[in-house]
Amino acid sequence: MSQLSILIVEDEKKLSRVLELELQYENYHTQVASNGKEALQLIEDRKWDLVLLDIMLPELSGMEVLRRVRKTDKITPIILLTARDQVHDKVSGLDLGANDYITKPFQLEELLARIRVHLRKPTQENPIREQLSVGDLHVDLDGREVRRGDQVIELTPREYDLLVCLLKNKNIVLTREKLIENVWGYDYFGETNVVDVYVRYLRQKVDKGYDDAYIQTVRGVGYTIKDREQ
């Protein structure tokens, strides 16, 4: 099995050295970049299995590196390292295409666990994860993760179950009664308009702000998700 490669982009020498030693101990191949320009060059020069990217960097910020990389590379996992414990920075990084973030100071075990999650590849021991999708909307059934393009979408358990039900019945119109039966269960005795309420919640998260709206209303019948490619 070939070594997986991780690029460490961090200008704090002590921290980058600790990360380098720990990752090498875990049998990863590593290289360190201490500024944004050097990092961008290394990312352009070769393929990395994962990039650890500090936000605060000299010469070129981590956010700018991320923005430029994602123009041509949507796949390589990128985990942001940041000392800024602010929601805005985390959201900005995720919006630009980061896969994850961790706030300094952090526990090495937590970082290593996150790295392992993002480096998992399909093998006989780790089979291909079951997914549902339509267009750029993807649901990882094993990880219960929902993405539209590069954006992770946070859903409540009920919203998630409703989306999965619609995707499993793609291009089929489901009545409110059928959705209640599949999502809320046979023993649900509330109002059927609960479906309309949750469809509205789901649309706000899945379709709002996008050109294509996947969740369609069939007046007088119910709801469906349509695959426009069919």
Stockholm file with secondary structure:
# STOCKHOLM 1.0

chainA/1-230         MSQLSILIVEDEKKLSRVLELELQYENYHTQVASNGKEALQLIEDRKWDLVLLDIMLPELSGMEVLRRVRKTDKITPIILLTARDQVHDKVSGLDLGANDYITKPFQLEELLARIRVHLRKPTQENPIREQLSVGDLHVDLDGREVRRGDQVIELTPREYDLLVCLLKNKNIVLTREKLIENVWGYDYFGETNVVDVYVRYLRQKVDKGYDDAYIQTVRGVGYTIKDREQ
#=GR chainA/1-230 SS CCCCEEEEECSCHHHHHHHHHHHHHTTCEEEEECSHHHHHHHHHHSCCSEEEEESSCSSSCHHHHHHHHHHHCSSSCEEEEESCCCHHHHHHHHHTTCSEEEESSCCHHHHHHHHHHHHCCCCSSSCCCCEEEETTEEEETTTTEEEETTEEECCCHHHHHHHHHHHHTTTCCEEHHHHIIIIICTTCCSCTTHHHHHHHHHHHHHTTTSSCCCEEEETTTEEEECCTTC
#=GC SS_cons         CCCCEEEEECSCHHHHHHHHHHHHHTTCEEEEECSHHHHHHHHHHSCCSEEEEESSCSSSCHHHHHHHHHHHCSSSCEEEEESCCCHHHHHHHHHTTCSEEEESSCCHHHHHHHHHHHHCCCCSSSCCCCEEEETTEEEETTTTEEEETTEEECCCHHHHHHHHHHHHTTTCCEEHHHHIIIIICTTCCSCTTHHHHHHHHHHHHHTTTSSCCCEEEETTTEEEECCTTC
//
